[in-house]
Amino acid sequence: MVYRIGPDWSATVEQMEEALAKMPFEPCGPTQEKSMGWVPPRGTQHGALVELVGGHRILRFVLESKGVPGSVIKRHLEERVAQIEAKEGRKPGRKESRELRDEIVHDLLPMAFAKTATIMVWLDLQAGRLVLDTSSQAKADEVITALVKALDGLQLSPFNTQMSPQAAMTAWLTGSADDWPAHFAPGREVELKSADEMKSVVKFTRHHLDDEQMRLHISQGKLPTKLALDWDGRVSFVLSESTVLSKVAFLDGVFEDNGQAEEGGGFDADVAIATGELGALITDLTAALGGELL
């Protein structure tokens, strides 16, 4: 997910380090449902929270959550209610039922397994872009909130283009081969959705996208919401109608072509290659969508 960094914001790496250090990640406590914070991007204990590689600033945000399945809560609540009815001859009211439910969650949380999500954060101050390694809006919102809270004066806005991805994808899919933008080729996946109240969905997977059946669906009013694309034979991804890039994958040869020498890959080499490739991809995709809408 890409965001625009406000033009007036600037901070040194040292200033960012000091600010993020006030919100380090700590695992959930026994009865804690959610925890989040910053960890060293390199994965080393007590390492820096802000890494500078080739002018790019890299952060790592961790979200951890614990939850008790609703079916388990319901079963325990029914048992508690039955006990009260049998013992006191009354049925708990709505407020008491909510309090019982909260008690059950509190009692069961220590036994719940924690789910952890790690999100890499990339600040490209030269291009004025913030890129998050997630396609989940809920997770992105957590990261954005934490960043804005920690870094004084930071303003972030959605990344918008002159042409909507949906309009562009429709034009590409219904046009000729010459209508495809430079540097991009169709993948073999597309999702079409109708705009009426039925919201019917048709998915083509591992399918040639010049299929007449697909064109027929579009002519009948279904619009593309997701489209697999290949960028210069180097990166494959799926573009959504909300300009989210998912299923991002570096194709064979990308890391070798860039001269990665460290056995097994090194953090700096990986970051330099990834930011270089993805930065160029985002620039070309922005051009394909008519340029950025500022």
N, C-alpha and C positions, 0 to 999 in steps of 0.2 A: 504494500500500500504506500502511495506516494503523497506527500504533503508539501506545501510551499512554506518556507521559512520567511518570516517577515524581514524586510530589507534593513531595518534599523537595529537588528539584534546582533550582538557580537559578545563573545566571552572567550577568554583564554582556556586552554586545556586545564590549567591549574585551578581556575575559578570553577569550571565545571566539576572537576574532581572533588573540590571542597563541598560543593553543593550536593552532589549525589551521595557523598559519604554520610550525609545526614539521614539517608533512607536506605540502609543496607538490607539485603534480603535476610530474613530469619524464617526458618521452617515453622509451619503452623504448630501452635501449642496443642495440648490434649483436647481442649474444648474450643479451639479456634477454627472457624470455618474457612477463612481466607487470609492469605498473607502475600505480600509482594514487595519487591525492592530490587536494588541493583547488585550485580555480582561482577567480578573481573571478567572481561570478555575472553581473555586467554584461558580461563578455567583454572588459573593458579590461585592458591590460597593467599590471601593478603596482597594480591596483585592490584595494579591500577584499575580504576573503574572506567577510565576514558583512555582508549588507545588511539594514537595518531599514526596512521599508515598512509603515506603518499598524499598527505594533506586532508585525508578523510578521517572523521572521528567515529569510532566504533564503540558502542555500548552494549551491554547485555542486561535484559530485564527478565525477572523470574516471577511467575504467578503460580501460587500453590493454593489448592482448594480441597476441602474435605466435605463430603456430604453423605447423608444417610438416605438410602432409597425410600421413595415415598410409600412403597408397599410395606416396608418394614415399619415405618412410622405409623401407618394406618393400622397395622395389626396390633402393635403395642398400645395404641390409643384405644382401640376397641376393647382390649383386655382391661385397661384401666377403667374405662367407662362401665364395663360389665361388673367389675369389682365394686365400684361405688354404688351402682344400682342394687347389687345384692346385699351390700353391707348397710347402706343408708336409705334404701328405698326411694331414691330420686335419680333423675338423669341430669348430668352436668349441663349448665348453660353454655352459650357460645363463648363467653369470656373465659370461663373455667376450662373449656375444652382447648382453647388456644394456649392457656397456661400449661395444661397437661402436655400438649404437643411440644412446647418449648422445653419442658423438663425432659421429655423423652429424647429429643435431639441432643440436649446437653449431656445426657447420660450415655448416649450411644456414640457420640462423636469420637471419644478416645479410641474406639475400636474401628473407626472408619479409615480406609486407605486414602492417602493423599494423592492428588493428581497434580503433576507439575508441568508447566509450559514455559519454555524459554524463548524469548523473542530478541533477536539481534536488531540493533538500532543503528542506522547509518546516517550521519549528518554530512552532507556535501555542501559546505558553506559557499564554495565558489559558484556552484550551480544554484544555490539557494533551495536545496531539496532535502527533505527528511524522508527516509525510506525505512519501512518496518517490515520485518520478515514474518508477516502473518497476513492471512486473508480474512481473518475474523474481525468484524467491526467492534465487537465487545472487547476483545483483547487489545485492539488498537486504541480504543477509548481509554482503557486503563493506563497504557503507556503514555499517551498524550497528556492525560491529566497529571501523571507523575512528573513528566518533563516540565510542563508549564508551571507546576507548583514549585519545582526545585530550582529552575533557571529563571532568574528575574528578567522580565522584559521579553521573554520568548513568546512570539506570536506565531501560531500555525494555522493554516487554512487549507481546505481541500484542494487537490490538484485538479483543475478543470481545463478542458481543451475547447477549441472553437467548434469542433464537430463532435457530437456525442459518439461514444463508441458504438452504440446501437445503430445509429444512422450510417456510420462508416462501415460496420460489418455487413449491413444490409446491401450497401452499394458494392462492396467487394464480392459478396456471394452471388449477386444477381448480374454482375457485369461480366466482361470478358477477362481473359488472362492479363490483358494490358491495363486493366483497371486496378490491379493489385499494387499497393504502394511499394516504392523501392525498399529493398532489404528484407521484405516480408513475403513469406509463402504460406499457403494454407496448410494446416495440419490435417488430422483426420478425426476431428471431433467438433460437433456443434450442437448447441441446445437452442431450440426455438420455442417461443411461448406466445400464446394468443393474448390480445389486449382486452378481450371481452370478459364478461363475468365468469366464464368457465375456467379461464386461466389454464387451458390445456397446454401440455408440454410434450414436445417431440424431441428425442435425443438421437443423434447419429454418432456412433462410436466406432472407431477403426473403419471409417467409411470415406470414400472419395467425395469431396465436397462440391463436385460439379454434377451431382446426382439430380436428375430431373424431378424425382419425388420431393427432394428438399426444396427445389425451386417452386414446386407446386404449393407446398406448405406456406412459403413466403408470399406467393401471389394471393393466397387465401387469407392473408392477414397476420400470420405468425411472424414474430420478429426475433432475431437472434439475441440471446442474452449471454451466451458464452461461445467463444470460438478459439480453437487451437491454432496457434501460429508458430512459424519457424522464423527466427531472425538470423539471416546471413549464414545459415547452417551451423550456427554456434550455440544458440540458446533456443529451447522450445518452451512454450508457456501457453496458458489459456487466458484470454482476455475476456473480462466480464463487462456488462453494460455499465457498471459503476467504476470502470477504469481500474479494477483490481486485477493484478497478475497472480495467477495461481499455477500450481504444478510446474514451477520454474525448474528447468533442468539444463545443466551445461552439457553440450553434446560432445561426443568423442573427439579428442584431440585438442580441446580448448586449453586445458591446463598444460599439456605437453607443448603446444605451440607457443605458449608464453614463456617457456624455458624454466618451468618450476624444477629446481634442482634438489631440493631437500627431500630425502627419502620419507615417504609417507605424507609429505606436505607439511608446510610450516604455516603458522598463523599469519605472518606478514605476507607471505607469498599468496596464500589463499585470498586474503582480503584485497591485495593489490589486483589480482586477476579478476575476482568477482566484481569489485567496484568498477574496474575498467570496462568489463564486458557489459554489466548491467547499466552503467551510466550511459554508454553509447546506445544501448537498446532503448532506454527511456527517451533519449534525445530523438532517435529516429521514430519512435512510436508517437511522440508528441508532434513531430512534423507530419506524420501520416494522418493525424487527427486534426490537421489544420493549424497547428500551433497552440501555444498555451493561451488560455483565456485569463488575462490578468485583471 
